[in-house]
Amino acid sequence: MSNLLNVTIGRLLEEKAELYPEHDAVVYSDRGLRWTYREFDDICRKAAKGFLKLGIDKGEQLAAWSTNTPEWLVTQFATGKMGAVLVTVNTNYRTTELEYLLTQSDATTILLMDYWKDSSYIDMLYEIAPELKGSEPGKLNSNRLPFLKNVIVLGEKRYPGTYSWEDIIKLGETVSDYELNRREGWLHTGDLAVMNENGYCKVTGRLKDLIIRGGENIYPREIEEFLYSHPKVLDIQVIGIPDQVYGEEVMAWIILKEGENATAEEMKEFCKGKISKHKIPKYIEFTDAYPMTASGKIQKISFEGSSN
């Protein structure tokens, strides 16, 4: 089995810069941009210091809404160096999805392209947070995005209430190496995974998806895998919903195969004697489709809202 490296993302880049300082690390042929490992590590450190100067604390969320630009790549390593959590934003998102993501992630900072293809990202942000146009950079006070304070726009044009990428690099000039180095550390992602004998990891779920019913830990994925064995089930999503007695109860949303009919009692009977009693869904609903995000992921939170 491959050995896991006990090294942070930031330190890994520094090690490569020490070993191969003049080797190419980043090449954007369409932009005429070429950074060696030494140069790339240097610009990442400058950006990390700039984020520190903005007041972004360790563990705070920084959202990045951009295509694969050099600044996006730098931000990925810079946040790793200074301890922020990078929240990636799908480039296909529109206002509703962006507002949902920024609200749910508690992001205090967003870095975005001003536009891409036929989408104006800055206009969409102004629509959600019109207060931004009258704000000083770093001092946004939005009703709909209460956590968001800093907006960084990539591009040559300047926009009211925002920082430019150049502003961030310049801000970092006043931050010491010592201050940056003491911020680097580990991020607990909350993912559940298994590793095979070849060192490959498979993410199987999220810790936050864990259902705690009367002190018993229940993993939704386990119940889903079992119910997939029912001949009438096409798809299934299991969630936890609030319960006054047990704290949480198990609920299943099921899509049946075409032409099939079933009842909640039939599904519960199928579970009896095959999985533990406390894992059998107390509530079962049938649906034709699941609410999806623009990136094709199931929005489980929508189930939770419709189940209350």
N, C-alpha and C positions, 0 to 999 in steps of 0.2 A: 504494500500500500504506500502511496505517496505520503510524505511527511508534510504536516501543516506548518506553514511559516509563522512563527511567533513574532510578527512585525506589523506595524500599522501601515496604512496606505501612504501616509506622509513620509514615514521613515524608509519605506521601500523605494520611493522615488529618490530620496537622498542617497541611498546605498548605490543605486544605479548611476547617479550623477558622480559619485566618488569613483566607481569602477570604470565607467565609460564616459568621461566628461565631454569628449569631443565627438562621440557617436551621435548619429541622428536619432532623435526621439519623436519629433512631431514634424510632419511634412504636409503642407497644404499646397499642392502644385498649382491649383487654380488661383491662389492668392499670392503666389511667390513667397510663401512663408516657410521657413525651415529653422527649427530649433534643435540644438543639441540637448543632451540630457542636462548638462550644466545650465544652459540657458532656460530650459523648461522648468527646472527646479527653481531657478531664480525668479521667474515671473510668477510661479505658483506661490512662492513665499511672499512676494510683494502683494499679490491679491489677498492672501490670507491675512496679512497685516492690515490691509484696507478694510476687510470685513470686521476685524477686531476693532478698528477705529470707529466703525459705524455703531459699535456697541452690541454686536451680535454675541451673545453669551454661548458658552459651551452647552450643547444640547438643543439650541434653538434651531428652528427650521428655516432654511433658505430655499425658496422655490426657483427653479430654472425653467423658463419657457422659451425654448430656442431649438433650432436645428443644430447639427453637429458643427458648430462654429469653434474657433480657437478659444474664445472666451468661455464657452460651455465646458470645454475640456479642462481649462485652467481652473474653473470654479469647482469641478469635481475633485481635483486634488487639493485645491486651496481649502475647501471646507473640511477635508480629511485632516489637513494640517492644523487647523485652528479649532476643531471640535464641533462645528455646526453640522446639522443633518441636512443633506441634500434631498430635496423633494422634486422629482422630475415631473414636468407637466407635459402631457401629450400635445403635440403640435396641432392636432385636429380639434382641440377643445374650443368651445364657444363660451359665451358669458355664464350660462347656468352651471356648466361643468367647472369652469375656472373658479367661480364663487364657492361652489361646493368644496373643491379641493383646498382652496386657501383657508376656508373656514374650518374644515375638518382637521387640517394639518397644523393649525395654529401658526402658520408661517408669518414671521415678522418681516421678512425681506423677500422680494421677488426680483429676479434678473430676467429680462425679456428682450427679444428682438422687437423693433418697432413694428415691423410687418413681415409677412412671408406669404408668397404667392398672392392670393386675392384677400388675405386676412390681415387686418390691422390690429395687432395685439394691443397696442397702446390705446387705441380707441375703445376696444372692448374693456380694458381696465378702467378707463375714464368713465365708461357707462356704469360699471359696478360701483366705482368710487369717485363720483364727480368732485368730491372734496379735494382730490389730488391736485386739480388745476390751480387751486388757490393756496396750496400748502408749500411750506418751505421743505426742501429735500430732507428726508429723515424724520419729518414731523407730521406724517399723515394721521388724521383722526377721522376714520371712516365709520359710518353707522353700520354698513353691511359687512365690512372687513375690519372688525375691531382690533385684531392682532397686528395687522399689516402696518408697518411704519416706513420702511425703506423700499424705494423703487429704483432699480438700476436699468437703464435702457441702452441696448447695444445699437450702434449706428452713429452716423455723423451729425444728425439733427438733434438739437436740444429740445426737451419737453418740460413744461411747467411741473414743478413738484418732484422732479426726478434727478438722480445722479447719472452721470455718464460713466462708462468703463474707465476712462482716463481719470475721473475724479477718484475712483476707488484706488487705483494704483498710486496716485499722488497722496492720498490720505495715509497709505501704508508707510510712507517715508518717515513718519514720526514715531513708528512703533519699533521697539527693540527686538533683537533676535531672542533675547531671554524671555520676553513677554509672550512671544509666539511659541517657543519651544515648550513652555510649561503648560500650554493648552492642549497639546497633542495627547491623544488617548484612544480608548476603544469605544465602539458603539455597540450597544446591545440591540440587535435588530428585531427580536421578537419572533423570528422565523423558527419553525420546527422542520428539521431535516434529518435524513439518514444518509450515511456515507457507505458506498460499496467497497469491495476489496481493492478496486483500482483508484480509490481516492476521489471518485465522482460523487457529488452531493445532489440529492433530490429533495427539493423543498416540498414538504407534505402538508403544511398548514401554517397557521399563525397562532401564537400564544393567546392573542386577544380574542381568537375565535373559540377559545376554551369555554365550555359551559360548566359552571359550578352549581350543582343541584344538591342542596342539603349537605354540603361539604364534600360531595363526590365530584371528581374531575371527569368530565365527559368530552371527548374529542369528536366534533361533528363529522370529520372525515371518516372515522371508523363506522359510524352509523350509515353514512352515505354509501360507503363501499358495500356494506351488508345489503342494503335495500336495492342496490343495483342488481343484485342476484334475483330479485323478483321478476318473473317473466313479463309482467305488464308495465314495469317501470322503464321509462326512457331516460329521464333525468331527475335529479333530486338535490335539494339544498336544505341543509339542517341548520337551524339557528337556535339561540337561546332567547327566551322572552321573560320579562320580569314576573315573579310569582311571590305573593305575600308570605307563603308558608316556607317554600324551599329556596327562595332567593331567585332562582331561575328554573324554568321548565323547558323541555325539549319540544321544538316544533319542526315539522317537516313540510316543505313545499314540493309537491311532486308533479312532474309532467309524465303523463301516460303515453304509451305507444299508440300510434294511430289505430282507431277503431276499438280500443280497449276501454272498459269501464271498471271502476273499483270504488270501494268505500273505505273510509278511515278505519272502520272496525276490521275489515279484511286485511289491511296493512298491519294493524296491531297484532292480529292473530298470527300473521306470518312471522312476526318477531318473537312471539312467546316461545320460551324454551331454547332459543337460539342466541339471543343476546340478553344481557342482564336486564332485569325488570326496570331499573332506574334509567336505562338508556332508551327504552321504548318511547317514541314520541307521544307525548300526551295530546298534542294538537297536530292534526294532519289536514292540510288543505291541498286542493288540486288546482292547477293553473295550466294555461296553454303556452305561456312564455314567461321568461324572467326579465326584469328591468336590467338594461345593459348600459354601460358607459360607452363613450365614443370609441374607446380602444377595444371594445368587445368583452369587457370583464363584467361579471355579474355584480350588481349593486345590492349586497346583502342588507345594507342599512335600510333600503326601501321595503324589504320584507318586514323588518322590525317595526317600521313606522306603521305599516298596514295591519300589523298583528296586535297593536295595542287596543 
